[in-house]
Protein backbone atom coordinates (compact mmCIF):
# COMPACT_ATOMS: atom_id res chain seq x y z
CA UNK A 1 0.00 0.00 0.00
CA UNK A 2 2.95 2.24 0.71
CA UNK A 3 4.09 2.10 -2.93
CA UNK A 4 0.69 1.66 -4.56
CA UNK A 5 -0.63 5.15 -3.82
CA UNK A 6 2.47 7.04 -5.10
CA UNK A 7 2.54 4.82 -8.18
CA UNK A 8 -1.11 5.50 -8.98
CA UNK A 9 -0.59 9.21 -8.36
CA UNK A 10 2.38 9.19 -10.71
CA UNK A 11 0.38 7.52 -13.50
CA UNK A 12 -2.51 9.95 -13.07
CA UNK A 13 -0.17 12.94 -13.30
CA UNK A 14 1.79 11.39 -16.18
CA UNK A 15 -1.37 10.75 -18.19
CA UNK A 16 -2.47 14.34 -17.62
CA UNK A 17 0.92 15.68 -18.68
CA UNK A 18 1.07 13.42 -21.73
CA UNK A 19 -1.80 15.33 -23.29
CA UNK A 20 0.32 18.50 -23.17
CA UNK A 21 3.12 17.07 -25.30
CA UNK A 22 2.86 17.12 -29.09
CA UNK A 23 3.27 13.80 -30.89
CA UNK A 24 6.24 15.20 -32.81
CA UNK A 25 8.11 16.02 -29.59
CA UNK A 26 7.44 12.52 -28.24
CA UNK A 27 8.89 11.01 -31.43
CA UNK A 28 11.96 13.25 -31.13
CA UNK A 29 12.35 12.13 -27.51
CA UNK A 30 12.17 8.47 -28.60
CA UNK A 31 14.72 9.07 -31.35
CA UNK A 32 17.00 10.73 -28.81
CA UNK A 33 16.61 7.68 -26.57
CA UNK A 34 17.60 5.27 -29.33
CA UNK A 35 20.58 7.22 -30.62
CA UNK A 36 21.62 8.08 -27.07
CA UNK A 37 21.71 4.38 -26.29
CA UNK A 38 23.87 3.75 -29.35
CA UNK A 39 26.22 6.59 -28.40
CA UNK A 40 26.46 5.32 -24.82
CA UNK A 41 27.33 1.84 -26.03
CA UNK A 42 30.08 3.13 -28.30
CA UNK A 43 31.48 5.45 -25.63
CA UNK A 44 31.39 2.70 -23.00
CA UNK A 45 33.38 0.36 -25.22
CA UNK A 46 35.86 3.06 -26.21
CA UNK A 47 36.43 4.36 -22.66
CA UNK A 48 36.56 0.95 -20.95
CA UNK A 49 33.38 1.59 -18.96
CA UNK A 50 34.05 5.12 -17.72
CA UNK A 51 30.75 6.47 -16.38
CA UNK A 52 31.32 10.07 -17.43
CA UNK A 53 32.28 9.19 -21.00
CA UNK A 54 29.30 6.86 -21.24
CA UNK A 55 27.00 9.73 -20.27
CA UNK A 56 28.78 12.11 -22.66
CA UNK A 57 28.44 9.53 -25.44
CA UNK A 58 24.73 9.25 -24.78
CA UNK A 59 24.21 13.02 -24.95
CA UNK A 60 26.52 13.35 -27.96
CA UNK A 61 24.70 10.62 -29.89
CA UNK A 62 21.33 12.24 -29.36
CA UNK A 63 22.71 15.72 -30.08
CA UNK A 64 24.25 14.62 -33.38
CA UNK A 65 21.06 13.01 -34.63
CA UNK A 66 19.00 15.97 -33.42
CA UNK A 67 21.21 18.45 -35.26
CA UNK A 68 21.12 16.29 -38.40
CA UNK A 69 17.32 16.05 -38.31
CA UNK A 70 16.84 19.76 -37.75
CA UNK A 71 19.31 20.55 -40.53
CA UNK A 72 17.24 18.43 -42.90
CA UNK A 73 14.06 20.11 -41.66
CA UNK A 74 15.56 23.57 -42.19
CA UNK A 75 16.12 22.79 -45.86
CA UNK A 76 12.47 21.91 -46.46
CA UNK A 77 9.99 24.56 -47.51
CA UNK A 78 7.06 23.52 -45.29
CA UNK A 79 9.28 22.62 -42.34
CA UNK A 80 11.86 24.66 -40.50
CA UNK A 81 14.39 24.58 -37.73
CA UNK A 82 12.67 23.94 -34.39
CA UNK A 83 14.64 24.35 -31.18
CA UNK A 84 11.94 22.53 -29.21
CA UNK A 85 12.41 19.42 -31.37
CA UNK A 86 16.17 19.61 -30.83
CA UNK A 87 15.68 19.99 -27.07
CA UNK A 88 13.34 16.97 -26.97
CA UNK A 89 15.91 14.87 -28.85
CA UNK A 90 18.75 15.88 -26.54
CA UNK A 91 16.54 15.30 -23.49
CA UNK A 92 15.99 11.74 -24.74
CA UNK A 93 19.76 11.17 -24.72
CA UNK A 94 20.13 12.73 -21.27
CA UNK A 95 17.47 10.43 -19.81
CA UNK A 96 19.15 7.37 -21.31
CA UNK A 97 22.51 8.47 -19.90
CA UNK A 98 21.07 9.00 -16.42
CA UNK A 99 19.17 5.69 -16.57
CA UNK A 100 22.29 3.77 -17.58
CA UNK A 101 24.27 5.39 -14.78
CA UNK A 102 21.61 4.67 -12.15
CA UNK A 103 20.74 1.09 -13.02
CA UNK A 104 24.03 -0.40 -14.22
CA UNK A 105 26.37 -2.19 -11.88
CA UNK A 106 29.76 -0.71 -11.17
CA UNK A 107 33.05 -2.40 -10.39
CA UNK A 108 35.59 -1.41 -7.73
CA UNK A 109 36.84 1.55 -9.73
CA UNK A 110 33.23 2.80 -10.18
CA UNK A 111 33.33 1.87 -13.87
CA UNK A 112 30.35 0.31 -15.57
CA UNK A 113 30.26 -3.47 -15.83
CA UNK A 114 28.62 -5.52 -18.52
CA UNK A 115 28.22 -5.00 -22.22
CA UNK A 116 25.58 -3.55 -24.45
CA UNK A 117 26.74 -5.71 -27.34
CA UNK A 118 29.08 -8.60 -28.01
CA UNK A 119 31.38 -6.43 -30.11
CA UNK A 120 34.80 -5.97 -28.54
CA UNK A 121 36.56 -2.98 -30.09
CA UNK A 122 39.82 -3.51 -28.22
CA UNK A 123 40.41 -7.03 -29.47
CA UNK A 124 42.15 -7.06 -32.82
CA UNK A 125 40.83 -9.57 -35.28
CA UNK A 126 42.67 -10.63 -38.37
CA UNK A 127 40.37 -11.38 -41.24
CA UNK A 128 41.46 -13.42 -44.19
CA UNK A 129 41.20 -11.40 -47.36
CA UNK A 130 40.02 -13.47 -50.33
CA UNK A 131 42.37 -13.48 -53.26
CA UNK A 132 40.13 -12.91 -56.27
CA UNK A 133 41.36 -12.99 -59.82
CA UNK A 134 39.72 -11.77 -62.99
CA UNK A 135 39.61 -14.63 -65.48
CA UNK A 136 39.58 -13.92 -69.21
CA UNK A 137 38.65 -16.88 -71.40
CA UNK A 138 40.13 -16.92 -74.92
CA UNK A 139 40.73 -13.19 -74.91
CA UNK A 140 37.03 -12.41 -74.25
CA UNK A 141 35.11 -11.60 -71.11
CA UNK A 142 32.84 -14.39 -69.79
CA UNK A 143 29.23 -14.28 -70.93
CA UNK A 144 26.33 -13.66 -68.62
CA UNK A 145 25.37 -17.34 -68.76
CA UNK A 146 28.83 -18.26 -67.48
CA UNK A 147 28.34 -15.94 -64.53
CA UNK A 148 24.96 -17.51 -63.77
CA UNK A 149 22.92 -14.67 -65.21
CA UNK A 150 20.60 -14.82 -68.15
CA UNK A 151 20.61 -12.06 -70.72
CA UNK A 152 16.84 -12.40 -71.05
CA UNK A 153 16.38 -11.11 -67.54
CA UNK A 154 18.33 -7.97 -68.34
CA UNK A 155 16.44 -6.92 -71.48
CA UNK A 156 13.54 -4.53 -71.38
CA UNK A 157 10.67 -4.36 -73.83
Secondary structure, DSSP 8 states (H G I E B T S, - for coil): -TTHHHHHHHHHHHHHHHTTS-HHHHHHHHHHHHHHHHHHHHHHHHTTS-HHHHHHHHHHHHHHHHHHHHHHHHTSSS----HHHHHHHHHHHHHHHHHHHHHS-B-TTS-B-S-SSS--SSS-------------BTTB---TTTTT--HHHH---
